[in-house]
Amino acid sequence: MKRLSLILIICLFAAPVFAGDFATRIDRLMNLYHTHNNFEGTVLVARDGEVLFTEGYGYANREHRVPNGPDIKYRIASNAKQFTAMLVLQKVAEGKMSLDSSIRAYIPDYPAPQGDRITLHHLLTHTSGMPHYAGIPDFFPRFGRQAFAHRDFVELFWDLELMTDPGEEYSYSSFGYYLLGYILEVVSGMDFDELLATRILQPLDMHNTGIEDHRQVLQGRAQGYDMVLDHFFRAYFRDLSTALATGDMYATPYDMVKWDAALRDYRLLDKEYQDLMFEPYKNGYGYGWNIGYRSLGEHDSLYYHQHTGGTNGFTTIGTRLPEDGYFILVYCNTRPGEIRPVMDDIISILYDREVDFRPSVTIAAARILEEEGLHQALDFVRDLATEKEDEERVTEQVLSHLGRQLMVLERRKEAKEFMLLNTELFPESARAYMMLGDAWHALGEREKAIHSYAKALLLDPSHEGALWRIRRDDL
């Protein structure tokens, strides 16, 4: 029997993480993530501009067996927002833009009242009230593959209804940062990629960073992959004209060390203005960065600047620990990617704290499913749920993810069995019953689907997903 409990996996593999110098410990940790959780990408740790550790795991291109590493060019997704914030503040310092000016100061025909009420400060801090991509129904299927002129894309979202009054609440909006990029083009008279290169990349010798263009032959570019259970698929195409200034950049980890050093030395902007990037506003968000404190034991904490990013086939996270000079990157050319737990574990190692590596229940179950069969995989998950050491690792979300991924692979009967197990283990979960209804619906079992959706509504009468499903025409 190949099946092992997660606690046994931890006993077998986690112990070496606690031995040796920090570089050895990080490498051992990352090999655990690569082996058991399908981590594919590169990690880097620098301090005061000096790279202390960097290593790639898995492949930048699986078809050609090109390994990951710090010289590989990754899409950095929303980590690009910090560069946009820098460009805006440079224009503010020059007196060419004002943080308190409204959108219509730069785009006079921008629709009112939004254009008069939203300021650059609101856009930078995600307090504009503008929606994220979900503000346009089915945004990615409808528009994600389409090439847009920047002005045309702005007009696609510029009259969407605001979710809240500007300045009232934090609500993450990539449309807001796209708009900042377009305003920068209007003010500077330059294309965004030219402005970025002239004002940031060239002065810092960041020759391996730029704006992604799928037509460009780019040496060392990583291919992005979707990870479905224990399988890899090439990520769906997205035309990055839909991501101007909000997530259209690529960079190598080595190049990003230069960016961190420039921030530390105020090389691109005077301290008076650059410090505005790291002043936390609502929800701890500054200008292109999340700012906060991370617990480090009972009586200590770490002040950090951090941002994550996710786009088709890529997940990224970068963290600055300015009080100690650390800069840490985790770049994955997969989506999803376990960037947050990896980052947390690396920080724990740097500060000589305990590391609790957690093997993926989803991937472990998927491997048992392939090697031993459905019943053994179901028993594995059921047994984990009853083990005191592991029960917290088997959640409704984990089982929903397993079932959903099997549905993506059109393995509907197996998906249904995991959904049934989900309702068995979490009988009070409306989402578990909704997901079971989806499995029955995919199998053509209309009455069973209706019964499952009705059960979800009994548990949560306000559950919009179940309500929409029970009303749809094809049920």
C-alpha positions in Angstrom: 0.0 0.0 0.0 1.5 3.3 -1.2 -0.8 5.4 0.8 0.8 7.4 3.7 -0.9 9.7 6.1 0.2 13.4 6.0 1.6 13.1 9.5 3.9 10.3 8.4 5.0 12.5 5.4 5.9 15.3 7.8 7.9 13.0 10.1 9.8 11.6 7.1 10.6 14.8 5.4 10.2 17.9 7.7 13.0 17.1 10.1 15.9 18.1 7.8 14.3 21.5 7.3 15.4 22.4 10.9 19.0 21.4 10.4 21.9 23.3 8.8 22.4 26.9 7.7 19.5 28.9 6.5 20.3 28.4 2.7 20.4 24.6 3.2 17.1 24.7 5.2 15.4 26.8 2.5 16.5 24.4 -0.2 15.3 21.4 1.7 12.0 23.1 2.4 11.5 24.0 -1.3 12.3 20.5 -2.4 9.4 19.4 -0.1 7.1 21.9 -1.8 8.3 20.8 -5.2 7.9 17.1 -4.5 4.7 17.1 -2.6 2.9 20.3 -3.6 4.0 20.7 -7.2 5.8 24.0 -6.6 7.3 25.2 -9.9 9.3 28.4 -9.9 12.1 30.4 -8.3 12.7 31.7 -4.8 15.2 34.4 -4.0 16.4 35.9 -0.7 18.5 39.1 -0.7 19.7 41.4 2.1 20.8 44.9 1.5 21.2 44.2 -2.2 23.3 41.0 -1.8 21.7 37.7 -2.9 21.9 35.2 -0.1 20.0 32.4 -1.7 18.2 31.7 -5.0 17.2 28.5 -6.7 14.8 27.3 -9.3 12.5 24.3 -9.0 10.8 22.5 -11.8 10.6 23.8 -15.4 10.2 27.2 -16.9 9.1 25.3 -20.0 8.0 21.8 -19.5 7.9 20.9 -23.2 11.6 21.7 -23.7 12.7 20.9 -20.2 14.1 24.4 -19.5 14.7 24.7 -15.8 13.4 27.5 -13.6 16.0 29.9 -12.1 16.7 33.5 -11.2 17.5 34.5 -14.8 14.1 33.4 -16.1 11.6 36.1 -17.1 8.3 35.6 -15.2 5.1 37.6 -15.5 4.9 39.4 -12.2 1.1 40.3 -12.5 0.0 42.7 -9.9 3.5 43.3 -8.6 3.6 45.7 -11.5 1.4 48.1 -9.5 4.4 49.2 -7.5 6.1 50.4 -10.7 3.0 52.3 -11.7 2.8 54.0 -8.3 6.5 55.1 -8.7 5.8 56.6 -12.1 2.8 58.5 -10.7 4.8 59.8 -7.7 7.6 60.9 -10.0 5.1 63.0 -12.0 3.7 64.4 -8.7 7.2 65.4 -7.6 7.7 67.2 -10.9 4.4 69.1 -10.4 2.9 67.5 -13.5 0.2 65.5 -11.6 -1.5 65.9 -8.3 -2.7 63.2 -5.9 -5.8 65.3 -5.1 -6.8 65.9 -8.8 -9.8 64.1 -10.2 -9.8 61.9 -13.2 -11.4 64.6 -15.4 -8.4 66.9 -14.8 -6.5 64.5 -17.2 -9.4 62.9 -19.2 -11.9 65.8 -19.6 -14.6 63.6 -21.2 -14.5 60.9 -18.5 -18.1 60.3 -17.5 -19.5 62.2 -14.5 -20.0 61.9 -11.7 -17.2 59.3 -11.4 -14.7 61.4 -13.2 -15.2 64.4 -10.8 -15.3 62.4 -7.6 -12.4 59.9 -8.0 -8.9 61.3 -7.4 -5.5 59.8 -8.2 -5.1 59.0 -4.5 -8.3 57.0 -4.6 -7.0 55.0 -7.6 -3.6 54.3 -6.0 -5.1 53.1 -2.7 -8.0 51.1 -4.1 -10.5 53.4 -2.5 -12.1 54.7 -5.7 -15.1 52.5 -5.4 -14.5 51.1 -8.9 -15.1 47.4 -9.3 -12.5 44.7 -10.1 -12.8 42.6 -13.3 -16.0 41.0 -11.9 -17.7 44.4 -12.5 -18.0 43.2 -16.1 -19.9 39.9 -16.2 -17.8 37.1 -17.8 -15.0 39.6 -18.3 -12.2 37.1 -19.2 -14.2 34.8 -21.5 -15.6 37.9 -23.4 -12.6 40.2 -23.4 -9.5 38.5 -22.1 -8.2 37.3 -25.5 -9.0 40.6 -27.3 -6.4 43.2 -28.2 -7.4 46.7 -27.1 -6.1 50.2 -27.7 -5.7 51.6 -24.2 -8.3 54.4 -24.7 -10.8 51.8 -26.0 -10.3 49.6 -22.9 -10.7 52.5 -20.6 -14.1 53.3 -22.2 -15.1 49.6 -21.6 -15.2 50.2 -17.8 -15.3 54.0 -17.3 -19.1 54.3 -16.7 -19.5 51.2 -14.5 -21.5 52.0 -11.3 -19.3 52.6 -8.3 -19.6 50.0 -5.5 -19.0 52.6 -2.7 -18.4 56.3 -2.5 -14.8 57.3 -3.3 -12.6 57.3 -0.2 -15.1 55.3 1.8 -13.8 51.7 1.7 -10.9 49.6 0.3 -11.9 47.6 -2.7 -9.2 46.1 -4.9 -9.6 47.3 -8.5 -7.2 46.6 -11.4 -9.4 48.9 -13.5 -8.2 51.7 -11.3 -4.5 51.0 -11.9 -5.2 50.5 -15.6 -6.6 54.0 -15.6 -3.5 55.3 -13.9 -1.4 53.9 -16.7 -3.5 55.6 -19.3 -3.4 58.9 -17.4 0.4 58.6 -17.4 0.4 58.2 -21.1 -1.8 61.3 -21.5 0.4 63.4 -19.2 3.7 62.3 -20.5 2.9 62.0 -24.2 4.7 58.6 -24.2 3.5 55.0 -24.4 3.5 53.4 -21.0 6.3 50.9 -21.9 8.5 53.7 -23.1 7.8 55.7 -20.0 8.6 52.7 -17.7 11.8 52.0 -19.6 13.0 55.7 -19.6 12.2 56.5 -15.9 12.9 53.2 -14.1 14.3 50.3 -16.1 17.1 52.0 -17.9 18.4 54.0 -14.9 18.5 50.8 -12.8 20.0 48.6 -15.6 17.0 46.3 -15.4 17.5 45.0 -18.9 15.6 41.8 -18.2 12.4 43.5 -17.2 9.7 45.0 -19.5 6.2 44.9 -20.8 4.9 41.6 -22.0 4.1 41.3 -25.7 3.1 37.8 -26.8 4.4 38.5 -30.3 7.9 39.3 -29.1 10.6 36.7 -29.3 11.9 36.9 -25.7 14.8 34.7 -24.6 14.3 33.1 -21.2 10.6 33.7 -21.0 8.7 31.3 -18.7 5.7 29.5 -20.0 2.7 29.7 -17.6 0.8 26.6 -16.6 -2.5 25.8 -14.9 -2.2 23.1 -12.2 -5.3 20.8 -12.1 -4.9 18.2 -9.4 -1.6 16.6 -10.2 -1.6 17.6 -13.9 -0.1 20.6 -15.7 -1.8 22.3 -18.7 -0.6 25.3 -20.7 -2.4 28.4 -19.3 -5.1 30.0 -21.4 -4.0 33.0 -23.5 -4.6 36.5 -22.3 -3.9 39.6 -24.3 -2.1 41.9 -21.9 -3.4 45.0 -23.5 -6.2 44.3 -21.0 -3.6 44.7 -18.2 -1.9 48.0 -18.8 0.0 49.2 -15.7 -1.9 46.8 -13.5 -0.1 43.5 -14.4 1.5 43.5 -17.8 5.1 43.2 -16.8 7.7 40.5 -16.8 10.9 40.5 -14.8 13.7 38.2 -13.6 14.2 37.7 -9.9 17.8 39.1 -10.3 16.4 42.3 -11.8 14.0 42.8 -9.0 16.9 42.9 -6.5 18.0 46.1 -8.3 14.5 47.5 -7.9 14.5 46.8 -4.1 18.0 48.4 -3.8 16.8 51.5 -5.6 13.9 51.8 -3.2 16.2 51.4 -0.2 18.5 54.1 -1.5 15.9 56.5 -2.8 17.5 56.4 -6.2 14.4 57.1 -8.2 12.5 59.6 -6.0 13.1 61.8 -3.0 12.3 60.4 0.4 9.4 62.9 0.9 7.5 61.4 -2.0 8.7 57.8 -2.0 7.6 57.4 1.6 4.0 58.0 0.5 4.2 54.6 -1.2 4.5 52.9 2.2 2.0 54.9 4.2 -0.9 52.5 4.9 -4.4 53.7 4.2 -7.5 51.7 4.4 -6.9 47.9 4.8 -3.2 48.6 5.1 -2.7 49.4 1.4 -0.4 52.2 0.4 0.5 53.1 -3.1 1.1 49.8 -4.9 2.1 47.9 -1.7 0.4 46.2 1.2 1.9 47.4 4.5 1.6 45.6 7.9 3.1 43.5 10.6 3.6 39.7 10.7 3.6 37.9 13.9 7.0 36.4 14.9 6.3 34.4 18.0 4.3 35.6 21.0 6.1 38.9 21.7 7.6 40.0 18.4 6.5 41.0 14.9 8.0 42.0 11.6 7.1 45.2 9.7 6.7 44.4 6.0 5.9 45.8 2.5 4.3 43.1 0.3 2.4 42.5 -2.8 1.0 39.4 -4.6 0.1 38.9 -8.2 -1.8 36.3 -10.2 -2.5 36.0 -13.9 -2.9 33.2 -16.4 -0.3 30.6 -15.5 1.6 32.7 -12.9 1.5 33.6 -9.2 4.0 35.8 -7.5 4.7 37.4 -4.2 7.4 39.9 -3.1 8.1 40.9 0.4 10.4 43.6 1.8 11.4 43.6 5.5 12.9 47.1 5.6 14.0 47.1 9.2 16.4 44.2 8.5 17.1 44.8 4.8 15.6 41.5 3.6 13.9 41.2 0.2 12.2 37.9 -0.6 10.6 36.7 -3.9 8.5 33.7 -4.7 7.7 33.4 -8.4 5.6 30.5 -9.7 4.9 29.7 -13.3 1.8 27.9 -12.2 -1.6 28.9 -11.1 -2.6 28.2 -8.4 0.8 28.4 -6.7 1.5 28.1 -2.9 3.2 31.5 -2.7 1.9 32.6 0.7 2.9 29.5 2.7 6.2 29.3 0.9 6.9 33.0 1.8 5.8 32.5 5.4 8.0 29.4 5.8 11.1 31.2 4.3 10.6 34.1 6.7 10.3 31.6 9.6 13.7 30.1 8.6 15.4 33.5 8.3 14.4 34.2 11.9 15.1 30.7 13.1 11.5 29.9 13.8 9.8 26.5 13.5 8.6 25.5 10.1 5.3 23.5 9.7 5.4 22.2 6.1 2.0 21.0 5.0 1.7 18.5 2.2 -1.2 19.2 -0.1 -4.2 17.0 0.6 -5.5 17.7 -2.9 -2.3 16.4 -4.6 -1.8 13.5 -2.2 -5.4 12.4 -2.9 -5.0 12.9 -6.6 -1.9 10.7 -6.7 -3.7 7.9 -4.8 -6.6 8.3 -7.1 -4.3 7.7 -10.1 -2.2 4.9 -8.6 -4.7 3.0 -6.5 -8.2 4.0 -7.5 -11.2 6.0 -6.4 -12.2 4.1 -3.2 -8.6 4.2 -1.9 -8.5 8.0 -2.5 -11.9 8.5 -0.7 -10.7 6.4 2.2 -7.5 8.4 2.4 -9.4 11.7 2.8 -11.9 10.2 5.2 -9.2 8.7 7.3 -7.4 12.1 7.4 -10.5 13.7 8.6 -10.7 11.4 11.6 -7.0 11.8 12.5 -6.6 14.3 15.3 -3.2 15.5 13.9 -4.6 16.0 10.4 -8.3 16.7 10.7 -7.8 20.5 10.3 -6.2 19.9 6.9 -9.4 18.3 5.5 -11.8 21.2 4.9 -14.9 21.8 2.9 -12.8 24.0 0.7 -10.2 21.2 0.0 -12.9 18.8 -1.0 -14.7 21.4 -3.1 -11.4 22.1 -4.9 -10.9 18.3 -5.5 -14.3 17.9 -7.0 -14.1 21.1 -9.0 -10.8 20.1 -10.6 -12.2 16.6 -11.5 -15.1 18.4 -13.2 -12.6 20.5 -15.2 -11.0 17.2 -16.3 -14.6 15.9 -17.1 -14.2 13.1 -14.7 -17.8 13.7 -13.5 -18.5 10.4 -11.7 -15.3 10.7 -9.5 -16.2 14.4 -8.9 -19.6 13.3 -7.7 -18.1 10.9 -5.2 -15.9 13.5 -3.7 -18.8 15.9 -3.5 -20.9 13.3 -1.7 -18.0 12.8 0.8 -17.9 16.6 1.3 -21.6 16.6 2.3 -20.9 13.6 4.6 -18.1 15.3 6.4 -19.6 18.9 6.3 -23.4 18.4 6.4 -24.0 22.0 7.4 -22.2 23.5 4.5 -24.4 25.1 1.9 -21.5 25.3 -0.6 -20.9 21.5 -0.3 -24.5 20.8 -1.3 -24.3 23.4 -4.1 -21.2 21.7 -5.5 -22.9 18.3 -5.2 -25.7 19.7 -7.2 -23.3 20.8 -9.9 -21.9 17.3 -10.1 -25.4 15.8 -10.4 -26.3 18.4 -13.0 -23.2 17.5 -15.1 -24.2 13.8 -14.9 -27.8 14.6 -16.2 -29.4 13.7 -12.8 -31.9 16.6 -12.8 -33.9 15.6 -9.7 -30.9 14.9 -7.6 -29.4 18.3 -8.7 -32.5 20.1 -7.7 -32.6 18.3 -4.3 -29.0 19.3 -3.6 -29.5 22.9 -4.5 -32.7 23.0 -2.4 -30.7 21.6 0.5 -28.1 24.3 0.1 -30.9 27.0 0.2 -32.3 25.4 3.3 -29.0 25.7 5.0 -28.4 29.3 3.6 -31.5 31.0 2.2 -29.4 33.9 0.9 -27.0 31.7 -1.1 -27.0 33.4 -4.5 -25.1 30.6 -6.3 -27.6 27.9 -5.3 -30.6 30.3 -6.0 -29.3 31.1 -9.5 -28.7 27.4 -10.3 -32.1 26.3 -9.2 -33.7 28.9 -11.5 -31.7 28.3 -14.6 -33.4 27.2 -17.8 -31.4 24.0 -18.3 -32.2 22.5 -15.0 
